[in-house]
Amino acid sequence: MVPLGGGGGLMRADSLTATIDGLDETLAAVDAFDLALEAGLLRPRPDRAEGLTGLAHAVAGTPLAARVAEAAGKAVAGAATEDHFLALAAARAALLGSAHDALTARVEEATGRPRGEESAPAHGERQAANLHTAARSWLCDLARRGWRGIDHDVVAGAARIVSAMLADPALRRPATLLDGFAAELAASCPGASLARVPARRWADLWTRAMLLTLPGASGTPTAETATGRLLPLGVDLQEHATAVQAQVHAVFEPADGSAPRLVRASVSAPKPDTVVGAGLWQLLRPHMSLLTALGEGRSMDLADMPLAGGDLIWSDEHARPGEPADPFATARVALATAADPATAPLDRHPARIAVPVFLEGYTVRKDDGALTFTVAGHPLAVDADRVPAAGPLTPQAIAGSAACIGLLRWDAGAYRVQPLAVETIVRKKAVAVHAGAWAGGTADKAGVRAEKAATDALAALRERAGRLLRK
């Protein structure tokens, strides 16, 4: 048992290392299906056909059993239709959803925190059935060919569908997914020449896209409004060659005195590949005042901020800076009693687990550059690779830490913690080092240099863009 600090709460590290019955078998069934999908389902080889029958066996005894058994049989025979592919996608999603639920149940045991109630999705108008059908047809063609059989002609079939979907705001979610998926496949064509296929990732994207073609599947949780105090814990920065996203994890204390809850607030922006490191904050700050408050160590006062599930639909019009708030004080006092948000059905996937936790009283072990926290005698791997370069938090600071605010994730068969902030000793003085410390600006020399480089790069790009427009 590891004390989480003066505010109470205990973290049971043993819950994170105990075996989960059926988890390995569930993931093995998913992997076997993914191998079949890699080779293609038009005429699956006998060794790959076992992945289809194994998927049907894994959901036997569930409401999906009959439909998936029929779909697997048709796919083995090379006669699967769109409905059969939908049933296979649903079975795969259900298996990963069950794995997600088992893993999050262990996290709930470890943290002892309550879980919020799931809100019913708000369905929009059922429209554009022809576009859903077209998208599903393209995805079925991909499944028949398999990842090894893709070429530019097949992948290009998504372009017209995506263009038509983007014109309808209600279809932006599936359109964005299809667009990104198609771009990733196009960059990997021809599939026959790939040295390694990202089978799990592409099967995840295919499954999600297939299910989003169903009427009502893209419905979002019923929106409510949030009025009260927002206490930031830390920020998770995710960077891609052409885009960047910051997701702030925080405790929300409602003004009506009801129980606190964990929420997220996200902001994203396109980016040129020349902007990296601390310069990323320049792209994000104009869109979210919360980043400035985070960098300054302040709370935010919210008034009627839209809230869907555990996600704040951020609008600066509904927020103003509040009093100073120390994230470590929030973690010690408020985190243990804050309810975790419920997970939307389509988001139930082990890769989506990212639960805020607070650790202290651990020891740190370093083996070949890999860090491990030993928590009450139980090892917990540290995912230092996820710590962004856009802040002062480093592996060295983590290695010398005595307390940590982080995100508990599950990856490669084990739970891992991604540090968002640590308390450590610098020049014989206890200090807090945050991954998002530069979000609102910084006087740190390294941060200032990165910001200046980003400013120069953005200025040059704007000047070139202006010149092109004038021509």
ZAMARGU-4260 file (C-alpha; in steps of 0.2 Angstrom, whole numbers, plus 5000, padded with zeros to 4 digits):
<rodrens>
0) 5000/5000/5000 | 5007/5017/4995 | 5001/5033/5004 | 4996/5046/4992 | 4999/5060/5004
5) 4991/5070/5017 | 4974/5072/5008 | 4971/5053/5010 | 4969/5039/4998 | 4980/5024/4995
10) 4986/5016/4979 | 4987/4997/4978 | 5002/4994/4967 | 4999/4975/4969 | 4983/4977/4958
15) 4993/4982/4943 | 5004/4967/4943 | 4992/4953/4946 | 4986/4942/4932 | 4970/4946/4923
20) 4960/4930/4919 | 4957/4928/4900 | 4966/4944/4895 | 4980/4935/4885 | 4968/4924/4876
25) 4957/4939/4871 | 4972/4948/4864 | 4978/4932/4855 | 4962/4931/4847 | 4963/4949/4841
30) 4981/4946/4835 | 4976/4931/4825 | 4962/4940/4816 | 4974/4955/4812 | 4985/4942/4804
35) 4971/4936/4793 | 4967/4954/4789 | 4985/4958/4784 | 4985/4944/4771 | 4967/4949/4765
40) 4950/4941/4767 | 4946/4938/4748 | 4953/4920/4748 | 4961/4918/4765 | 4974/4904/4767
45) 4970/4890/4779 | 4983/4895/4792 | 4975/4913/4792 | 4957/4907/4791 | 4960/4901/4809
50) 4961/4919/4814 | 4943/4921/4808 | 4936/4905/4817 | 4946/4910/4833 | 4937/4927/4833
55) 4920/4918/4832 | 4925/4906/4846 | 4930/4921/4857 | 4913/4929/4856 | 4903/4912/4858
60) 4890/4914/4871 | 4888/4933/4868 | 4874/4941/4858 | 4886/4943/4843 | 4889/4924/4843
65) 4877/4919/4828 | 4881/4933/4817 | 4900/4932/4819 | 4900/4913/4817 | 4891/4916/4800
70) 4902/4930/4795 | 4918/4920/4799 | 4911/4905/4789 | 4908/4916/4774 | 4925/4925/4775
75) 4934/4908/4776 | 4924/4903/4760 | 4929/4920/4752 | 4910/4925/4751 | 4909/4938/4764
80) 4898/4954/4761 | 4898/4971/4769 | 4887/4965/4783 | 4899/4951/4787 | 4913/4962/4788
85) 4903/4973/4800 | 4900/4959/4811 | 4919/4954/4811 | 4923/4972/4815 | 4910/4973/4829
90) 4917/4956/4837 | 4935/4963/4836 | 4929/4979/4845 | 4920/4970/4858 | 4935/4959/4862
95) 4946/4975/4864 | 4932/4983/4874 | 4932/4969/4886 | 4951/4970/4888 | 4949/4988/4891
100) 4936/4985/4905 | 4946/4972/4914 | 4962/4983/4914 | 4952/4999/4920 | 4944/4989/4933
105) 4962/4985/4940 | 4966/5003/4939 | 4950/5007/4949 | 4956/4994/4962 | 4973/5002/4963
110) 4967/5020/4965 | 4951/5017/4974 | 4942/5031/4965 | 4924/5031/4960 | 4919/5030/4941
115) 4907/5043/4934 | 4890/5037/4926 | 4890/5035/4908 | 4879/5047/4899 | 4868/5042/4884
120) 4875/5048/4867 | 4866/5062/4858 | 4862/5056/4841 | 4861/5068/4827 | 4850/5066/4812
125) 4852/5050/4802 | 4858/5056/4786 | 4870/5054/4772 | 4867/5035/4771 | 4875/5035/4754
130) 4891/5042/4760 | 4892/5029/4774 | 4888/5015/4762 | 4902/5022/4750 | 4915/5022/4765
135) 4910/5005/4770 | 4912/4998/4752 | 4930/5006/4752 | 4934/4998/4769 | 4928/4981/4763
140) 4939/4982/4748 | 4953/4985/4759 | 4949/4970/4770 | 4947/4959/4754 | 4965/4964/4748
145) 4973/4965/4765 | 4987/4977/4769 | 4999/4967/4759 | 4988/4969/4743 | 4985/4988/4744
150) 4991/4999/4730 | 4989/5018/4726 | 4973/5014/4715 | 4964/5006/4729 | 4969/5019/4742
155) 4964/5033/4731 | 4946/5027/4731 | 4944/5036/4748 | 4948/5053/4741 | 4930/5057/4734
160) 4922/5050/4749 | 4932/5060/4761 | 4929/5076/4751 | 4910/5074/4751 | 4910/5070/4770
165) 4920/5085/4774 | 4907/5096/4767 | 4895/5090/4781 | 4899/5095/4798 | 4890/5080/4805
170) 4902/5069/4796 | 4918/5077/4801 | 4923/5063/4813 | 4923/5049/4801 | 4929/5060/4787
175) 4945/5064/4797 | 4948/5046/4802 | 4946/5040/4784 | 4957/5054/4778 | 4971/5050/4790
180) 4970/5032/4787 | 4970/5034/4768 | 4985/5045/4769 | 4995/5033/4780 | 4991/5018/4768
185) 4996/5029/4753 | 5013/5032/4761 | 5015/5014/4763 | 5011/5008/4745 | 5013/4996/4738
190) 5009/4985/4753 | 5019/4970/4745 | 5035/4979/4748 | 5033/4983/4766 | 5046/4975/4778
195) 5034/4976/4792 | 5015/4979/4793 | 5008/4989/4808 | 4994/4976/4809 | 4987/4981/4826
200) 4986/4999/4821 | 4979/4997/4804 | 4966/4985/4810 | 4961/4997/4824 | 4959/5011/4811
205) 4949/4999/4800 | 4938/4993/4814 | 4934/5010/4820 | 4930/5017/4803 | 4919/5002/4799
210) 4909/5005/4815 | 4907/5024/4812 | 4898/5020/4796 | 4884/5013/4806 | 4869/5026/4809
215) 4871/5034/4826 | 4888/5027/4829 | 4897/5044/4829 | 4885/5051/4842 | 4894/5061/4856
220) 4889/5060/4875 | 4875/5071/4879 | 4882/5088/4883 | 4880/5097/4900 | 4888/5113/4907
225) 4902/5115/4920 | 4902/5129/4932 | 4915/5129/4946 | 4934/5128/4948 | 4946/5119/4937
230) 4962/5113/4945 | 4975/5108/4932 | 4986/5092/4936 | 4997/5092/4920 | 4997/5092/4901
235) 5000/5078/4889 | 5008/5085/4873 | 5006/5074/4857 | 5016/5079/4842 | 5015/5073/4824
240) 5024/5079/4808 | 5009/5090/4803 | 4999/5093/4819 | 5001/5095/4838 | 4988/5092/4852
245) 4989/5097/4870 | 4977/5088/4882 | 4976/5095/4900 | 4971/5083/4914 | 4962/5092/4928
250) 4951/5090/4944 | 4934/5100/4942 | 4926/5106/4958 | 4908/5110/4954 | 4901/5126/4961
255) 4886/5117/4968 | 4896/5107/4980 | 4894/5091/4971 | 4908/5078/4970 | 4924/5083/4961
260) 4927/5074/4945 | 4942/5072/4933 | 4940/5080/4916 | 4951/5084/4901 | 4952/5099/4890
265) 4961/5097/4873 | 4967/5109/4859 | 4975/5105/4843 | 4983/5115/4829 | 4991/5111/4812
270) 5010/5114/4812 | 5025/5115/4800 | 5038/5101/4802 | 5051/5115/4806 | 5042/5120/4822
275) 5047/5108/4836 | 5051/5108/4855 | 5045/5123/4865 | 5040/5132/4849 | 5024/5121/4849
280) 5016/5131/4862 | 5016/5146/4851 | 5004/5137/4840 | 4992/5131/4854 | 4992/5146/4866
285) 4981/5157/4855 | 4967/5144/4856 | 4967/5140/4874 | 4969/5152/4889 | 4971/5136/4900
290) 4988/5134/4894 | 4994/5151/4901 | 4986/5147/4918 | 4994/5130/4918 | 5011/5138/4915
295) 5008/5151/4929 | 5002/5138/4941 | 4984/5145/4942 | 4967/5137/4943 | 4953/5142/4931
300) 4935/5148/4935 | 4922/5141/4923 | 4905/5147/4920 | 4893/5136/4909 | 4908/5128/4900
305) 4901/5114/4888 | 4906/5097/4895 | 4903/5080/4886 | 4907/5065/4896 | 4924/5069/4903
310) 4929/5081/4890 | 4927/5100/4892 | 4923/5108/4875 | 4934/5122/4878 | 4929/5140/4875
315) 4939/5155/4882 | 4922/5164/4884 | 4917/5153/4898 | 4934/5153/4908 | 4944/5166/4917
320) 4960/5164/4927 | 4958/5160/4946 | 4969/5159/4961 | 4986/5151/4962 | 4984/5132/4962
325) 4999/5119/4965 | 4996/5103/4955 | 5004/5093/4968 | 4993/5100/4982 | 4978/5096/4970
330) 4985/5078/4968 | 4987/5075/4987 | 4971/5083/4992 | 4958/5081/4978 | 4963/5068/4966
335) 4959/5053/4978 | 4941/5058/4978 | 4938/5064/4961 | 4927/5052/4950 | 4935/5045/4934
340) 4925/5049/4918 | 4916/5035/4910 | 4923/5029/4894 | 4912/5030/4878 | 4908/5013/4870
345) 4919/5016/4854 | 4934/5022/4865 | 4935/5006/4875 | 4952/5001/4869 | 4968/4997/4880
350) 4978/5010/4870 | 4965/5023/4876 | 4969/5021/4894 | 4977/5036/4902 | 4972/5038/4920
355) 4979/5052/4931 | 4988/5045/4947 | 4999/5052/4960 | 5014/5042/4967 | 5026/5045/4981
360) 5037/5035/4992 | 5044/5025/4978 | 5062/5021/4973 | 5069/5023/4956 | 5079/5010/4946
365) 5088/5013/4930 | 5093/4998/4919 | 5101/5002/4902 | 5092/5019/4901 | 5075/5012/4906
370) 5067/5019/4922 | 5056/5009/4934 | 5047/5015/4950 | 5047/5002/4963 | 5030/5005/4972
375) 5027/4995/4988 | 5039/4982/4982 | 5030/4981/4965 | 5039/4987/4949 | 5030/5000/4938
380) 5038/5004/4921 | 5041/5023/4917 | 5036/5028/4900 | 5049/5042/4898 | 5048/5042/4879
385) 5031/5050/4880 | 5039/5065/4890 | 5039/5080/4877 | 5055/5090/4873 | 5044/5105/4874
390) 5046/5107/4893 | 5060/5106/4907 | 5055/5088/4913 | 5069/5076/4908 | 5073/5058/4912
395) 5086/5064/4924 | 5073/5074/4934 | 5062/5059/4934 | 5076/5047/4940 | 5080/5059/4955
400) 5061/5061/4960 | 5052/5058/4976 | 5034/5061/4970 | 5026/5060/4953 | 5010/5066/4944
405) 5007/5055/4929 | 4996/5045/4917 | 4994/5027/4920 | 4994/5018/4904 | 4994/5000/4898
410) 5006/4995/4884 | 5016/4980/4878 | 5007/4969/4891 | 5010/4980/4907 | 5005/4995/4915
415) 5016/5010/4913 | 5017/5028/4921 | 5019/5043/4910 | 5026/5057/4921 | 5017/5074/4919
420) 5027/5082/4934 | 5039/5077/4947 | 5045/5083/4964 | 5064/5082/4964 | 5080/5089/4971
425) 5089/5103/4961 | 5105/5110/4969 | 5100/5103/4986 | 5083/5112/4985 | 5066/5103/4983
430) 5057/5109/4967 | 5043/5104/4956 | 5047/5101/4937 | 5032/5100/4925 | 5031/5094/4907
435) 5020/5109/4903 | 5029/5122/4913 | 5033/5132/4897 | 5015/5131/4891 | 5012/5149/4895
440) 5029/5156/4891 | 5046/5154/4899 | 5062/5163/4905 | 5072/5147/4904 | 5086/5149/4893
445) 5083/5133/4883 | 5065/5137/4881 | 5068/5155/4876 | 5080/5149/4862 | 5067/5136/4856
450) 5053/5149/4856 | 5064/5161/4846 | 5068/5148/4833 | 5050/5144/4831 | 5045/5163/4830
455) 5058/5165/4816 | 5052/5149/4807 | 5034/5155/4808 | 5038/5172/4802 | 5048/5165/4787
460) 5033/5154/4782 | 5020/5168/4784 | 5031/5179/4773 | 5033/5165/4760 | 5014/5161/4760
465) 5010/5180/4758 | 5022/5181/4744 | 5013/5166/4735 | 4996/5174/4738 | 5001/5191/4731
470) 5007/5182/4715
</rodrens>
